[in-house]
Amino acid sequence: MKDKEGNNNKAVIYCRVSDVKQTIRGTGLASQETRCREFAAFRGFEVVEVFRDDMTGGRNDRPGMLAMLKHLKAHRNDERMVIIDDISRFARDLRGHLDLRDLLREAGGKLISPSMEFKDDADSRMVENMMATFAQHQREKNAEQTKNRMRARAMNGYWVFHAPVGYRYERASGQGKVLRRDEPLASIMTEALEGYASGHFSTQAEVKRFLEAQPEFPKTPRGEVTNQRVNDFLTQPLYAGYLELPKWDVSLRPAQHEGLITLETFKTIQERLNGNVRVPARKDINEDFPLRGFVLCGCCGNPLTANWSKGKAAHYPYYLCRQKDCAAKGKSIRREVVEEEFEALLQSLRPTPELFERASALFRDLWDQRALTMKAQGQSMKAELSQIDRKIEQLMDRLVETDSESVIKAYEKRIGNLEMERMVLRERIKNCGKPLQTYEETFEHSMSFLSNPWNLWKKGRIEHRQTVLKLAFKDQLAYCRNSGFRTPEISLPFKALGDICRGEMEMAHLLGFEPKTSAFGAGSLPYPNYAIGHARAR
């Protein structure tokens, strides 16, 4: 059956909105379909199918459009009408419009609309092309205006994209949507970033493992945090309370939200990233062998490796050296032997209650003295800030006068570095004399660790154990198959405790340990009255 103009009376409707949000919040698709159905009824067309898209009109590979073309090809002999509400719903640029018109014609469809007529004469094609050009201009103008508004807001210190992990958007009076801390993710991000800056996490791989161990942290469907994502976290100034968008020529500036770390910490992170080769995640560091890589072979001085060895009834864990030409090569040591001796060594690093109380009082006195000197430091930092300002002005003057590209780049890099130093100093001056936390909050975890590092080790998580290794010992530990661990080099905090107790106090001894004796080799211990026991030879 055909209409009064001789066309087949069957038609399809094509509707499109720019994004999914319009399909949820608005009635754009429904309104277009209603108008098209009304037009179809007026023209006497039977609507056999409706095709919808919720994406930009700048693309021709839209699912709804492709499905419609497939439908038209399957009914090519019917020459079905394609009804659109407006030419801007079909495509949003002239090239895309012309390409889709050709595809539509090849599929056997004919475009019609209640807004305009599509004919094949020269005047009609000119009007159609002009309307498509106007639609393209409108799309580009809207995009340009949106970008300008977003850039202007960013220049005022407001983030204008999706909230990064650790933040959420919250409406503030007179400010619109502003980033606010999103707990517990904010605290997790702070621990990860400060941990990398301080060396608690030696590599990005350790940051990755830490984040993956947090149940609340968002991960991929496979339960992973990608390496690229970790790098993005470490290089994002938003976490320091600053904003930068180089692609929009928005230089680094203070943002209108609270940072999770200081700018100085962020600067330290960038220096670590730029000064060290990125280390991929090591799959051999796991819960099974927490001492792998830290304990050295007593014969050759290279790190011991570890593996599970298959026995008659089960698999058994061993540490061993695989270095060529080493006298101990391939001679395995049972995991429990090495780790029990290490745990005995670690448990001996426990000061007596009297010694710990005295050290705690000393640290508090130093904290109070530090607070008294902050004012003088503030004046010194202000003088340094003025000096940096003068250096920047001098470099800017030289930059204006030079025409050399290489010199310009060198000046710009130097100015950028000075700008960063200036912002760090301003942040220090702002916080001068105002500790971010109380003494108890600052040293709670540190003093807990110093009182008994074994407590952190026994928690069992690989991150905690690696932290203990870094904080308790100055260097890696050498292990001999016959005599056990050699004399360890302990870290500065424990040496300081040893100095405090010289001649007056000594470390506590566990039951079963011999005080003032050592089986770690001949010679005296490197710290007085700091008796370290060890497990008896097996």
Secondary structure, DSSP 8 states (H G I E B T S, - for coil): -B-TTS-BSEEEEEEEESSHHHHHHS-HHHHHHHHHHHHHHHHT-EEEEEEEEES-TT-S--HHHHHHHHHHHHTGGG--EEEES-HHHH-SSHHHHHHHHHHHHHTT-EEE-SS----SSHHHHHHHHHHHHHHHHHHHHHHHHHHHHHHHHHHTT---SS--TTEEEEEETTTEEEEEE-TTHHHHHHHHHHHHHHTSS-SHHHHHHHHHT-TTS---TTS---HHHHHHHHT-GGGGTEEEEGGGTEEEEE-SS--SS-HHHHHHHHHHHHHS------TT-STT-TTTTTEEETTT--B-EEEEEE-SSSEEEEEEB--TT-TTBT--EEHHHHHHHHHHHHHT--B-HHHHHHHHHHHHHHHHHHHHHHHHHHHHHHHHHHHHHHHHHHHHHHHHH---HHHHHHHHHHHHHHHHHHHHHHHHHHHTT--SS-HHHHHHHHHHHHH-HHHHHTT--HHHHHHHHHHHBSS-EEEETTTEE----B-HHHHHHHHHTTTT--B---TT--TT---S-SS--SSTT---------
